[in-house]
């Protein structure tokens, strides 16, 4: 069970890094920004259902997704400062 939670959490993290970059490029609270924040949710839900993950996985997966968004946004900001 814990291995499945770990795998899904890593997927959440990795998928949300490019989404965090896209979110950072969008105007805050615009429709595009909201889309990029929530774009990975269908994938996460599908993985949870297919792998029969318990409810305890939800906050762990959300935390991984948020961390991915933060890493992606920071990466974009760092690149913007260097190039610009």
Buried (B, 14 or more C-beta within 10 A) or exposed (E): EEEBBEEBBEBBBEBBBBBBBBBBEBEEEEEEBEEBBEBBEEBBEEBBEEBEBEEEBBEBBBEBBBBBBEBBBBBBEEEEEEEE
